[in-house]
Amino acid sequence: MTKSELIEKISYNQDQLPPKDVELAVRMILDRMVNSLSNNERIEIRGFGSFSLHYRAARVGRNPKTGAAVDLTGKYVPHFKPGKELRKRVDY
Amino acid sequence: MAALTKADLAEMLFDDLGLNKREAREIVEMFYAEISEALEKNDNVKISGFGNFELRDKKSRPGRNPKTGEEVAISARRVVTFKPGQKLRSRVETYARSE
């Protein structure tokens, strides 16, 4: 499922709002989620899961083409932990 | 810092998009419900600009009860993983630099 299919599904399953508004709402939800994480603010969605940042320590990497050593600085990466309900639903 | 919740997202749709409170709550609920439903049907979810939710089938493997040290089999299962997209990854890396 893609973002546009998600917007179509939500539009189809409710009769209050025109698809344009649903599309706007979905974009706003996603932008807010990106903004929260980029300020290191956790996201906690009951039943679905939580998003947070994990720190990756600085390390020496290698250029895979030349084999030269490259210093990589530490960085934050987004992490998703599925909630109990979602874990149960996707398992067979 | 308090975490972002469904209530915060609904409030944003009420304040900034002008949905009424019930509509705002419903849209937020449906957003996560539709993603969950696709994943339940073994359909990967690709949200451009954010990331992909992917399903992985894990084989059964031996494990241990960490308390008792007793060997137990971990059953085969399907799990959800999240692969953040390039835009999200570069946005959160900036946070590390700004600290």
N, CA and C atoms of all chains as a GROMACS GRO file, in nm:
protein
  573
    1MET      N    1   0.085  -0.118   0.000
    1MET     CA    2   0.000   0.000   0.000
    1MET      C    3   0.089   0.125   0.000
    2THR      N    4   0.056   0.219  -0.085
    2THR     CA    5   0.132   0.344  -0.093
    2THR      C    6   0.056   0.456  -0.021
    3LYS      N    7   0.120   0.572  -0.010
    3LYS     CA    8   0.055   0.684   0.057
    3LYS      C    9  -0.075   0.722  -0.014
    4SER      N   10  -0.074   0.724  -0.149
    4SER     CA   11  -0.198   0.764  -0.219
    4SER      C   12  -0.308   0.659  -0.199
    5GLU      N   13  -0.271   0.531  -0.192
    5GLU     CA   14  -0.373   0.428  -0.164
    5GLU      C   15  -0.428   0.441  -0.023
    6LEU      N   16  -0.340   0.479   0.071
    6LEU     CA   17  -0.385   0.501   0.209
    6LEU      C   18  -0.487   0.616   0.213
    7ILE      N   19  -0.457   0.723   0.140
    7ILE     CA   20  -0.550   0.838   0.135
    7ILE      C   21  -0.684   0.795   0.074
    8GLU      N   22  -0.678   0.714  -0.034
    8GLU     CA   23  -0.802   0.664  -0.097
    8GLU      C   24  -0.885   0.581  -0.001
    9LYS      N   25  -0.818   0.492   0.075
    9LYS     CA   26  -0.890   0.405   0.168
    9LYS      C   27  -0.959   0.485   0.276
   10ILE      N   28  -0.887   0.583   0.332
   10ILE     CA   29  -0.948   0.664   0.437
   10ILE      C   30  -1.066   0.741   0.379
   11SER      N   31  -1.050   0.798   0.260
   11SER     CA   32  -1.159   0.873   0.197
   11SER      C   33  -1.282   0.785   0.178
   12TYR      N   34  -1.258   0.664   0.131
   12TYR     CA   35  -1.366   0.570   0.102
   12TYR      C   36  -1.442   0.532   0.229
   13ASN      N   37  -1.370   0.521   0.340
   13ASN     CA   38  -1.430   0.472   0.465
   13ASN      C   39  -1.492   0.581   0.552
   14GLN      N   40  -1.498   0.704   0.503
   14GLN     CA   41  -1.568   0.806   0.580
   14GLN      C   42  -1.643   0.896   0.481
   15ASP      N   43  -1.751   0.960   0.530
   15ASP     CA   44  -1.833   1.036   0.435
   15ASP      C   45  -1.847   1.182   0.475
   16GLN      N   46  -1.757   1.230   0.562
   16GLN     CA   47  -1.766   1.369   0.608
   16GLN      C   48  -1.683   1.463   0.521
   17LEU      N   49  -1.565   1.414   0.480
   17LEU     CA   50  -1.466   1.505   0.421
   17LEU      C   51  -1.437   1.471   0.276
   18PRO      N   52  -1.416   1.574   0.193
   18PRO     CA   53  -1.373   1.548   0.055
   18PRO      C   54  -1.230   1.495   0.053
   19PRO      N   55  -1.196   1.414  -0.050
   19PRO     CA   56  -1.062   1.354  -0.058
   19PRO      C   57  -0.949   1.455  -0.043
   20LYS      N   58  -0.968   1.576  -0.093
   20LYS     CA   59  -0.863   1.679  -0.082
   20LYS      C   60  -0.827   1.707   0.063
   21ASP      N   61  -0.930   1.712   0.148
   21ASP     CA   62  -0.906   1.738   0.291
   21ASP      C   63  -0.840   1.619   0.358
   22VAL      N   64  -0.879   1.497   0.316
   22VAL     CA   65  -0.816   1.377   0.373
   22VAL      C   66  -0.667   1.378   0.337
   23GLU      N   67  -0.640   1.412   0.211
   23GLU     CA   68  -0.501   1.416   0.166
   23GLU      C   69  -0.420   1.518   0.248
   24LEU      N   70  -0.481   1.633   0.271
   24LEU     CA   71  -0.415   1.737   0.351
   24LEU      C   72  -0.390   1.687   0.494
   25ALA      N   73  -0.491   1.622   0.551
   25ALA     CA   74  -0.480   1.571   0.689
   25ALA      C   75  -0.367   1.468   0.699
   26VAL      N   76  -0.359   1.378   0.601
   26VAL     CA   77  -0.254   1.274   0.603
   26VAL      C   78  -0.116   1.340   0.594
   27ARG      N   79  -0.104   1.438   0.505
   27ARG     CA   80   0.025   1.508   0.493
   27ARG      C   81   0.062   1.577   0.624
   28MET      N   82  -0.038   1.638   0.689
   28MET     CA   83  -0.009   1.708   0.815
   28MET      C   84   0.032   1.610   0.924
   29ILE      N   85  -0.034   1.495   0.929
   29ILE     CA   86   0.002   1.393   1.029
   29ILE      C   87   0.148   1.349   1.007
   30LEU      N   88   0.182   1.320   0.881
   30LEU     CA   89   0.318   1.273   0.852
   30LEU      C   90   0.423   1.381   0.880
   31ASP      N   91   0.392   1.506   0.840
   31ASP     CA   92   0.487   1.615   0.866
   31ASP      C   93   0.510   1.632   1.016
   32ARG      N   94   0.401   1.622   1.092
   32ARG     CA   95   0.414   1.638   1.237
   32ARG      C   96   0.498   1.525   1.296
   33MET      N   97   0.481   1.404   1.243
   33MET     CA   98   0.560   1.291   1.293
   33MET      C   99   0.709   1.312   1.263
   34VAL      N  100   0.738   1.358   1.140
   34VAL     CA  101   0.879   1.384   1.103
   34VAL      C  102   0.936   1.495   1.193
   35ASN      N  103   0.856   1.601   1.215
   35ASN     CA  104   0.904   1.712   1.299
   35ASN      C  105   0.932   1.667   1.442
   36SER      N  106   0.842   1.585   1.498
   36SER     CA  107   0.863   1.536   1.634
   36SER      C  108   0.995   1.461   1.644
   37LEU      N  109   1.014   1.366   1.552
   37LEU     CA  110   1.136   1.285   1.558
   37LEU      C  111   1.260   1.370   1.536
   38SER      N  112   1.250   1.471   1.448
   38SER     CA  113   1.370   1.550   1.423
   38SER      C  114   1.402   1.641   1.542
   39ASN      N  115   1.309   1.652   1.639
   39ASN     CA  116   1.340   1.720   1.766
   39ASN      C  117   1.363   1.621   1.878
   40ASN      N  118   1.383   1.496   1.840
   40ASN     CA  119   1.403   1.386   1.936
   40ASN      C  120   1.285   1.371   2.032
   41GLU      N  121   1.165   1.401   1.982
   41GLU     CA  122   1.044   1.378   2.062
   41GLU      C  123   0.986   1.243   2.021
   42ARG      N  124   0.964   1.155   2.117
   42ARG     CA  125   0.907   1.023   2.089
   42ARG      C  126   0.765   1.037   2.034
   43ILE      N  127   0.721   0.932   1.962
   43ILE     CA  128   0.582   0.925   1.916
   43ILE      C  129   0.525   0.796   1.976
   44GLU      N  130   0.412   0.808   2.045
   44GLU     CA  131   0.352   0.688   2.107
   44GLU      C  132   0.208   0.674   2.061
   45ILE      N  133   0.183   0.575   1.976
   45ILE     CA  134   0.049   0.552   1.923
   45ILE      C  135  -0.003   0.421   1.981
   46ARG      N  136  -0.100   0.432   2.072
   46ARG     CA  137  -0.149   0.312   2.141
   46ARG      C  138  -0.202   0.209   2.042
   47GLY      N  139  -0.160   0.084   2.060
   47GLY     CA  140  -0.207  -0.025   1.975
   47GLY      C  141  -0.124  -0.040   1.849
   48PHE      N  142  -0.059   0.069   1.806
   48PHE     CA  143   0.019   0.065   1.682
   48PHE      C  144   0.168   0.047   1.711
   49GLY      N  145   0.222   0.139   1.789
   49GLY     CA  146   0.363   0.127   1.825
   49GLY      C  147   0.423   0.262   1.858
   50SER      N  148   0.554   0.263   1.881
   50SER     CA  149   0.619   0.388   1.915
   50SER      C  150   0.742   0.409   1.828
   51PHE      N  151   0.770   0.538   1.802
   51PHE     CA  152   0.888   0.576   1.725
   51PHE      C  153   0.979   0.656   1.818
   52SER      N  154   1.108   0.630   1.807
   52SER     CA  155   1.203   0.707   1.886
   52SER      C  156   1.334   0.711   1.809
   53LEU      N  157   1.433   0.783   1.863
   53LEU     CA  158   1.563   0.787   1.796
   53LEU      C  159   1.660   0.697   1.871
   54HIS      N  160   1.742   0.628   1.796
   54HIS     CA  161   1.852   0.550   1.854
   54HIS      C  162   1.982   0.614   1.810
   55TYR      N  163   2.078   0.616   1.901
   55TYR     CA  164   2.207   0.676   1.868
   55TYR      C  165   2.302   0.572   1.810
   56ARG      N  166   2.368   0.608   1.703
   56ARG     CA  167   2.473   0.523   1.644
   56ARG      C  168   2.607   0.592   1.670
   57ALA      N  169   2.694   0.524   1.742
   57ALA     CA  170   2.821   0.583   1.781
   57ALA      C  171   2.909   0.611   1.659
   58ALA      N  172   3.001   0.705   1.675
   58ALA     CA  173   3.098   0.734   1.569
   58ALA      C  174   3.181   0.608   1.543
   59ARG      N  175   3.220   0.588   1.418
   59ARG     CA  176   3.303   0.471   1.386
   59ARG      C  177   3.387   0.501   1.262
   60VAL      N  178   3.484   0.415   1.240
   60VAL     CA  179   3.564   0.427   1.119
   60VAL      C  180   3.504   0.334   1.015
   61GLY      N  181   3.458   0.392   0.905
   61GLY     CA  182   3.401   0.311   0.798
   61GLY      C  183   3.500   0.299   0.684
   62ARG      N  184   3.459   0.229   0.580
   62ARG     CA  185   3.547   0.215   0.463
   62ARG      C  186   3.471   0.252   0.338
   63ASN      N  187   3.538   0.321   0.249
   63ASN     CA  188   3.483   0.342   0.115
   63ASN      C  189   3.485   0.207   0.045
   64PRO      N  190   3.369   0.152   0.011
   64PRO     CA  191   3.366   0.016  -0.044
   64PRO      C  192   3.440   0.005  -0.178
   65LYS      N  193   3.455   0.116  -0.250
   65LYS     CA  194   3.524   0.110  -0.380
   65LYS      C  195   3.675   0.111  -0.364
   66THR      N  196   3.724   0.204  -0.280
   66THR     CA  197   3.868   0.222  -0.270
   66THR      C  198   3.929   0.153  -0.149
   67GLY      N  199   3.844   0.119  -0.050
   67GLY     CA  200   3.898   0.057   0.072
   67GLY      C  201   3.956   0.159   0.169
   68ALA      N  202   3.951   0.288   0.133
   68ALA     CA  203   4.007   0.392   0.220
   68ALA      C  204   3.924   0.407   0.348
   69ALA      N  205   3.992   0.430   0.462
   69ALA     CA  206   3.922   0.449   0.589
   69ALA      C  207   3.856   0.586   0.590
   70VAL      N  208   3.731   0.592   0.643
   70VAL     CA  209   3.657   0.718   0.651
   70VAL      C  210   3.605   0.732   0.794
   71ASP      N  211   3.628   0.847   0.856
   71ASP     CA  212   3.572   0.870   0.990
   71ASP      C  213   3.424   0.904   0.978
   72LEU      N  214   3.340   0.826   1.041
   72LEU     CA  215   3.196   0.855   1.040
   72LEU      C  216   3.158   0.908   1.177
   73THR      N  217   3.090   1.024   1.179
   73THR     CA  218   3.049   1.082   1.307
   73THR      C  219   2.929   1.006   1.361
   74GLY      N  220   2.904   1.020   1.491
   74GLY     CA  221   2.786   0.958   1.551
   74GLY      C  222   2.661   1.022   1.495
   75LYS      N  223   2.552   0.946   1.491
   75LYS     CA  224   2.427   1.003   1.439
   75LYS      C  225   2.306   0.936   1.504
   76TYR      N  226   2.192   1.001   1.488
   76TYR     CA  227   2.067   0.945   1.536
   76TYR      C  228   1.993   0.880   1.420
   77VAL      N  229   1.930   0.767   1.444
   77VAL     CA  230   1.848   0.702   1.342
   77VAL      C  231   1.710   0.674   1.400
   78PRO      N  232   1.603   0.686   1.317
   78PRO     CA  233   1.468   0.658   1.365
   78PRO      C  234   1.450   0.509   1.392
   79HIS      N  235   1.374   0.479   1.496
   79HIS     CA  236   1.346   0.339   1.528
   79HIS      C  237   1.198   0.323   1.558
   80PHE      N  238   1.138   0.214   1.507
   80PHE     CA  239   0.996   0.186   1.533
   80PHE      C  240   0.984   0.056   1.612
   81LYS      N  241   0.909   0.062   1.721
   81LYS     CA  242   0.880  -0.060   1.797
   81LYS      C  243   0.731  -0.087   1.788
   82PRO      N  244   0.692  -0.193   1.717
   82PRO     CA  245   0.549  -0.221   1.703
   82PRO      C  246   0.485  -0.248   1.840
   83GLY      N  247   0.362  -0.202   1.857
   83GLY     CA  248   0.289  -0.225   1.981
   83GLY      C  249   0.237  -0.368   1.989
   84LYS      N  250   0.192  -0.405   2.107
   84LYS     CA  251   0.147  -0.543   2.132
   84LYS      C  252   0.036  -0.584   2.035
   85GLU      N  253  -0.061  -0.493   2.015
   85GLU     CA  254  -0.175  -0.528   1.930
   85GLU      C  255  -0.131  -0.551   1.785
   86LEU      N  256  -0.045  -0.462   1.733
   86LEU     CA  257   0.002  -0.477   1.595
   86LEU      C  258   0.086  -0.604   1.581
   87ARG      N  259   0.171  -0.632   1.681
   87ARG     CA  260   0.253  -0.755   1.675
   87ARG      C  261   0.164  -0.878   1.664
   88LYS      N  262   0.056  -0.878   1.744
   88LYS     CA  263  -0.036  -0.993   1.740
   88LYS      C  264  -0.107  -1.003   1.607
   89ARG      N  265  -0.147  -0.888   1.554
   89ARG     CA  266  -0.226  -0.891   1.430
   89ARG      C  267  -0.147  -0.938   1.309
   90VAL      N  268  -0.019  -0.902   1.299
   90VAL     CA  269   0.057  -0.940   1.181
   90VAL      C  270   0.111  -1.083   1.191
   91ASP      N  271   0.121  -1.136   1.314
   91ASP     CA  272   0.172  -1.272   1.330
   91ASP      C  273   0.066  -1.371   1.283
   92TYR      N  274   0.112  -1.489   1.239
   92TYR     CA  275   0.012  -1.585   1.190
   92TYR      C  276  -0.024  -1.690   1.294
   93MET      N  277   1.059   1.524   2.787
   93MET     CA  278   0.961   1.579   2.693
   93MET      C  279   0.848   1.478   2.672
   94ALA      N  280   0.724   1.526   2.673
   94ALA     CA  281   0.609   1.436   2.652
   94ALA      C  282   0.611   1.384   2.509
   95ALA      N  283   0.562   1.263   2.490
   95ALA     CA  284   0.560   1.203   2.356
   95ALA      C  285   0.442   1.257   2.276
   96LEU      N  286   0.457   1.253   2.144
   96LEU     CA  287   0.346   1.287   2.054
   96LEU      C  288   0.246   1.172   2.054
   97THR      N  289   0.118   1.205   2.072
   97THR     CA  290   0.014   1.102   2.078
   97THR      C  291  -0.096   1.129   1.975
   98LYS      N  292  -0.190   1.034   1.966
   98LYS     CA  293  -0.304   1.052   1.876
   98LYS      C  294  -0.384   1.177   1.914
   99ALA      N  295  -0.393   1.205   2.044
   99ALA     CA  296  -0.467   1.324   2.088
   99ALA      C  297  -0.402   1.451   2.035
  100ASP      N  298  -0.268   1.456   2.036
  100ASP     CA  299  -0.198   1.575   1.982
  100ASP      C  300  -0.225   1.591   1.833
  101LEU      N  301  -0.224   1.478   1.760
  101LEU     CA  302  -0.246   1.484   1.615
  101LEU      C  303  -0.388   1.531   1.585
  102ALA      N  304  -0.487   1.481   1.662
  102ALA     CA  305  -0.626   1.522   1.641
  102ALA      C  306  -0.641   1.671   1.671
  103GLU      N  307  -0.574   1.717   1.775
  103GLU     CA  308  -0.581   1.858   1.809
  103GLU      C  309  -0.524   1.946   1.697
  104MET      N  310  -0.414   1.897   1.637
  104MET     CA  311  -0.354   1.971   1.525
  104MET      C  312  -0.454   1.982   1.408
  105LEU      N  313  -0.525   1.872   1.378
  105LEU     CA  314  -0.621   1.876   1.265
  105LEU      C  315  -0.739   1.967   1.297
  106PHE      N  316  -0.773   1.977   1.426
  106PHE     CA  317  -0.879   2.068   1.469
  106PHE      C  318  -0.831   2.213   1.458
  107ASP      N  319  -0.712   2.241   1.513
  107ASP     CA  320  -0.659   2.378   1.515
  107ASP      C  321  -0.619   2.430   1.377
  108ASP      N  322  -0.547   2.347   1.302
  108ASP     CA  323  -0.482   2.396   1.179
  108ASP      C  324  -0.558   2.365   1.051
  109LEU      N  325  -0.644   2.260   1.055
  109LEU     CA  326  -0.716   2.224   0.933
  109LEU      C  327  -0.865   2.257   0.946
  110GLY      N  328  -0.909   2.282   1.071
  110GLY     CA  329  -1.048   2.321   1.092
  110GLY      C  330  -1.147   2.206   1.089
  111LEU      N  331  -1.098   2.081   1.103
  111LEU     CA  332  -1.193   1.969   1.117
  111LEU      C  333  -1.261   1.982   1.253
  112ASN      N  334  -1.384   1.928   1.267
  112ASN     CA  335  -1.440   1.928   1.402
  112ASN      C  336  -1.373   1.818   1.483
  113LYS      N  337  -1.394   1.820   1.614
  113LYS     CA  338  -1.314   1.730   1.700
  113LYS      C  339  -1.339   1.583   1.668
  114ARG      N  340  -1.464   1.550   1.636
  114ARG     CA  341  -1.494   1.409   1.606
  114ARG      C  342  -1.427   1.366   1.476
  115GLU      N  343  -1.437   1.451   1.373
  115GLU     CA  344  -1.371   1.420   1.244
  115GLU      C  345  -1.220   1.405   1.263
  116ALA      N  346  -1.164   1.495   1.340
  116ALA     CA  347  -1.019   1.494   1.361
  116ALA      C  348  -0.976   1.363   1.428
  117ARG      N  349  -1.048   1.324   1.531
  117ARG     CA  350  -1.016   1.197   1.600
  117ARG      C  351  -1.030   1.079   1.505
  118GLU      N  352  -1.137   1.080   1.425
  118GLU     CA  353  -1.162   0.969   1.332
  118GLU      C  354  -1.054   0.955   1.227
  119ILE      N  355  -1.011   1.066   1.171
  119ILE     CA  356  -0.907   1.061   1.068
  119ILE      C  357  -0.777   1.004   1.126
  120VAL      N  358  -0.743   1.048   1.246
  120VAL     CA  359  -0.619   0.998   1.309
  120VAL      C  360  -0.631   0.848   1.336
  121GLU      N  361  -0.747   0.806   1.389
  121GLU     CA  362  -0.770   0.662   1.414
  121GLU      C  363  -0.757   0.584   1.283
  122MET      N  364  -0.821   0.634   1.178
  122MET     CA  365  -0.823   0.561   1.051
  122MET      C  366  -0.684   0.553   0.989
  123PHE      N  367  -0.608   0.657   1.008
  123PHE     CA  368  -0.472   0.659   0.953
  123PHE      C  369  -0.393   0.537   1.003
  124TYR      N  370  -0.392   0.516   1.134
  124TYR     CA  371  -0.316   0.402   1.188
  124TYR      C  372  -0.388   0.270   1.167
  125ALA      N  373  -0.524   0.273   1.167
  125ALA     CA  374  -0.601   0.150   1.147
  125ALA      C  375  -0.581   0.095   1.007
  126GLU      N  376  -0.576   0.183   0.906
  126GLU     CA  377  -0.558   0.136   0.767
  126GLU      C  378  -0.417   0.081   0.746
  127ILE      N  379  -0.318   0.143   0.807
  127ILE     CA  380  -0.181   0.090   0.796
  127ILE      C  381  -0.176  -0.047   0.863
  128SER      N  382  -0.235  -0.059   0.982
  128SER     CA  383  -0.236  -0.187   1.053
  128SER      C  384  -0.306  -0.295   0.972
  129GLU      N  385  -0.418  -0.256   0.909
  129GLU     CA  386  -0.496  -0.354   0.834
  129GLU      C  387  -0.417  -0.407   0.713
  130ALA      N  388  -0.347  -0.317   0.644
  130ALA     CA  389  -0.265  -0.360   0.530
  130ALA      C  390  -0.157  -0.457   0.578
  131LEU      N  391  -0.093  -0.423   0.690
  131LEU     CA  392   0.015  -0.508   0.742
  131LEU      C  393  -0.040  -0.644   0.785
  132GLU      N  394  -0.160  -0.642   0.842
  132GLU     CA  395  -0.224  -0.768   0.884
  132GLU      C  396  -0.247  -0.858   0.764
  133LYS      N  397  -0.271  -0.796   0.645
  133LYS     CA  398  -0.294  -0.873   0.523
  133LYS      C  399  -0.164  -0.903   0.450
  134ASN      N  400  -0.052  -0.885   0.518
  134ASN     CA  401   0.080  -0.912   0.461
  134ASN      C  402   0.112  -0.820   0.343
  135ASP      N  403   0.061  -0.697   0.348
  135ASP     CA  404   0.085  -0.599   0.244
  135ASP      C  405   0.182  -0.494   0.302
  136ASN      N  406   0.300  -0.481   0.244
  136ASN     CA  407   0.395  -0.380   0.291
  136ASN      C  408   0.338  -0.240   0.267
  137VAL      N  409   0.375  -0.145   0.352
  137VAL     CA  410   0.320  -0.010   0.341
  137VAL      C  411   0.434   0.087   0.312
  138LYS      N  412   0.422   0.161   0.201
  138LYS     CA  413   0.529   0.253   0.160
  138LYS      C  414   0.478   0.396   0.164
  139ILE      N  415   0.531   0.473   0.259
  139ILE     CA  416   0.488   0.611   0.275
  139ILE      C  417   0.604   0.700   0.231
  140SER      N  418   0.593   0.758   0.110
  140SER     CA  419   0.705   0.836   0.059
  140SER      C  420   0.727   0.958   0.148
  141GLY      N  421   0.852   0.991   0.173
  141GLY     CA  422   0.887   1.101   0.261
  141GLY      C  423   0.895   1.060   0.407
  142PHE      N  424   0.844   0.942   0.440
  142PHE     CA  425   0.847   0.896   0.579
  142PHE      C  426   0.925   0.765   0.591
  143GLY      N  427   0.871   0.658   0.533
  143GLY     CA  428   0.942   0.531   0.539
  143GLY      C  429   0.852   0.416   0.501
  144ASN      N  430   0.909   0.296   0.504
  144ASN     CA  431   0.834   0.176   0.466
  144ASN      C  432   0.818   0.083   0.586
  145PHE      N  433   0.696   0.030   0.600
  145PHE     CA  434   0.671  -0.075   0.699
  145PHE      C  435   0.675  -0.207   0.622
  146GLU      N  436   0.766  -0.294   0.663
  146GLU     CA  437   0.784  -0.419   0.590
  146GLU      C  438   0.762  -0.537   0.682
  147LEU      N  439   0.712  -0.646   0.621
  147LEU     CA  440   0.685  -0.767   0.698
  147LEU      C  441   0.798  -0.866   0.674
  148ARG      N  442   0.842  -0.931   0.781
  148ARG     CA  443   0.947  -1.031   0.768
  148ARG      C  444   0.903  -1.160   0.834
  149ASP      N  445   0.924  -1.270   0.763
  149ASP     CA  446   0.893  -1.400   0.822
  149ASP      C  447   1.019  -1.455   0.888
  150LYS      N  448   1.008  -1.478   1.019
  150LYS     CA  449   1.123  -1.528   1.096
  150LYS      C  450   1.106  -1.677   1.118
  151LYS      N  451   1.215  -1.749   1.095
  151LYS     CA  452   1.212  -1.894   1.122
  151LYS      C  453   1.218  -1.920   1.272
  152SER      N  454   1.173  -2.036   1.310
  152SER     CA  455   1.184  -2.077   1.449
  152SER      C  456   1.333  -2.090   1.486
  153ARG      N  457   1.368  -2.053   1.610
  153ARG     CA  458   1.508  -2.062   1.652
  153ARG      C  459   1.515  -2.093   1.801
  154PRO      N  460   1.626  -2.152   1.844
  154PRO     CA  461   1.637  -2.182   1.987
  154PRO      C  462   1.664  -2.055   2.065
  155GLY      N  463   1.604  -2.042   2.181
  155GLY     CA  464   1.629  -1.927   2.268
  155GLY      C  465   1.648  -1.975   2.410
  156ARG      N  466   1.663  -1.880   2.500
  156ARG     CA  467   1.681  -1.915   2.641
  156ARG      C  468   1.596  -1.824   2.727
  157ASN      N  469   1.539  -1.880   2.831
  157ASN     CA  470   1.474  -1.797   2.931
  157ASN      C  471   1.586  -1.725   3.008
  158PRO      N  472   1.592  -1.592   2.998
  158PRO     CA  473   1.705  -1.521   3.058
  158PRO      C  474   1.709  -1.534   3.210
  159LYS      N  475   1.596  -1.561   3.271
  159LYS     CA  476   1.592  -1.574   3.418
  159LYS      C  477   1.645  -1.709   3.464
  160THR      N  478   1.596  -1.814   3.399
  160THR     CA  479   1.628  -1.949   3.448
  160THR      C  480   1.740  -2.014   3.367
  161GLY      N  481   1.773  -1.959   3.250
  161GLY     CA  482   1.876  -2.020   3.166
  161GLY      C  483   1.824  -2.141   3.089
  162GLU      N  484   1.698  -2.172   3.108
  162GLU     CA  485   1.637  -2.288   3.044
  162GLU      C  486   1.622  -2.266   2.893
  163GLU      N  487   1.649  -2.367   2.811
  163GLU     CA  488   1.633  -2.355   2.666
  163GLU      C  489   1.486  -2.364   2.627
  164VAL      N  490   1.442  -2.269   2.545
  164VAL     CA  491   1.305  -2.274   2.494
  164VAL      C  492   1.308  -2.242   2.345
  165ALA      N  493   1.219  -2.303   2.268
  165ALA     CA  494   1.213  -2.275   2.125
  165ALA      C  495   1.136  -2.144   2.103
  166ILE      N  496   1.191  -2.055   2.021
  166ILE     CA  497   1.117  -1.935   1.980
  166ILE      C  498   1.047  -1.971   1.850
  167SER      N  499   0.915  -1.963   1.848
  167SER     CA  500   0.839  -2.013   1.734
  167SER      C  501   0.858  -1.924   1.611
  168ALA      N  502   0.832  -1.981   1.493
  168ALA     CA  503   0.834  -1.903   1.369
  168ALA      C  504   0.727  -1.796   1.379
  169ARG      N  505   0.756  -1.678   1.325
  169ARG     CA  506   0.658  -1.570   1.336
  169ARG      C  507   0.678  -1.467   1.226
  170ARG      N  508   0.576  -1.384   1.210
  170ARG     CA  509   0.587  -1.271   1.115
  170ARG      C  510   0.596  -1.144   1.198
  171VAL      N  511   0.693  -1.057   1.163
  171VAL     CA  512   0.712  -0.933   1.238
  171VAL      C  513   0.714  -0.812   1.144
  172VAL      N  514   0.683  -0.695   1.200
  172VAL     CA  515   0.687  -0.570   1.123
  172VAL      C  516   0.820  -0.500   1.148
  173THR      N  517   0.886  -0.454   1.042
  173THR     CA  518   1.003  -0.370   1.061
  173THR      C  519   0.977  -0.237   0.991
  174PHE      N  520   1.045  -0.134   1.036
  174PHE     CA  521   1.029  -0.002   0.976
  174PHE      C  522   1.162   0.042   0.916
  175LYS      N  523   1.158   0.079   0.787
  175LYS     CA  524   1.278   0.131   0.720
  175LYS      C  525   1.255   0.279   0.694
  176PRO      N  526   1.319   0.366   0.773
  176PRO     CA  527   1.297   0.510   0.752
  176PRO      C  528   1.344   0.553   0.614
  177GLY      N  529   1.272   0.644   0.553
  177GLY     CA  530   1.310   0.695   0.421
  177GLY      C  531   1.423   0.797   0.432
  178GLN      N  532   1.478   0.834   0.316
  178GLN     CA  533   1.593   0.924   0.312
  178GLN      C  534   1.561   1.059   0.378
  179LYS      N  535   1.441   1.112   0.352
  179LYS     CA  536   1.406   1.243   0.406
  179LYS      C  537   1.403   1.239   0.559
  180LEU      N  538   1.339   1.136   0.614
  180LEU     CA  539   1.330   1.123   0.761
  180LEU      C  540   1.469   1.103   0.820
  181ARG      N  541   1.550   1.017   0.757
  181ARG     CA  542   1.685   0.991   0.810
  181ARG      C  543   1.769   1.118   0.812
  182SER      N  544   1.763   1.196   0.704
  182SER     CA  545   1.848   1.316   0.704
  182SER      C  546   1.794   1.420   0.802
  183ARG      N  547   1.661   1.424   0.821
  183ARG     CA  548   1.606   1.519   0.919
  183ARG      C  549   1.651   1.487   1.061
  184VAL      N  550   1.654   1.359   1.099
  184VAL     CA  551   1.691   1.328   1.238
  184VAL      C  552   1.843   1.334   1.258
  185GLU      N  553   1.920   1.315   1.152
  185GLU     CA  554   2.065   1.331   1.165
  185GLU      C  555   2.100   1.474   1.198
  186THR      N  556   2.025   1.567   1.140
  186THR     CA  557   2.048   1.709   1.167
  186THR      C  558   2.034   1.737   1.316
  187TYR      N  559   1.943   1.666   1.380
  187TYR     CA  560   1.925   1.685   1.525
  187TYR      C  561   2.056   1.658   1.597
  188ALA      N  562   2.125   1.549   1.559
  188ALA     CA  563   2.251   1.512   1.623
  188ALA      C  564   2.353   1.624   1.610
  189ARG      N  565   2.356   1.689   1.491
  189ARG     CA  566   2.455   1.795   1.469
  189ARG      C  567   2.419   1.921   1.546
  190SER      N  568   2.289   1.946   1.566
  190SER     CA  569   2.248   2.070   1.629
  190SER      C  570   2.267   2.065   1.782
  191GLU      N  571   2.293   1.947   1.837
  191GLU     CA  572   2.307   1.935   1.983
  191GLU      C  573   2.434   1.998   2.036
   0.00000   0.00000   0.00000
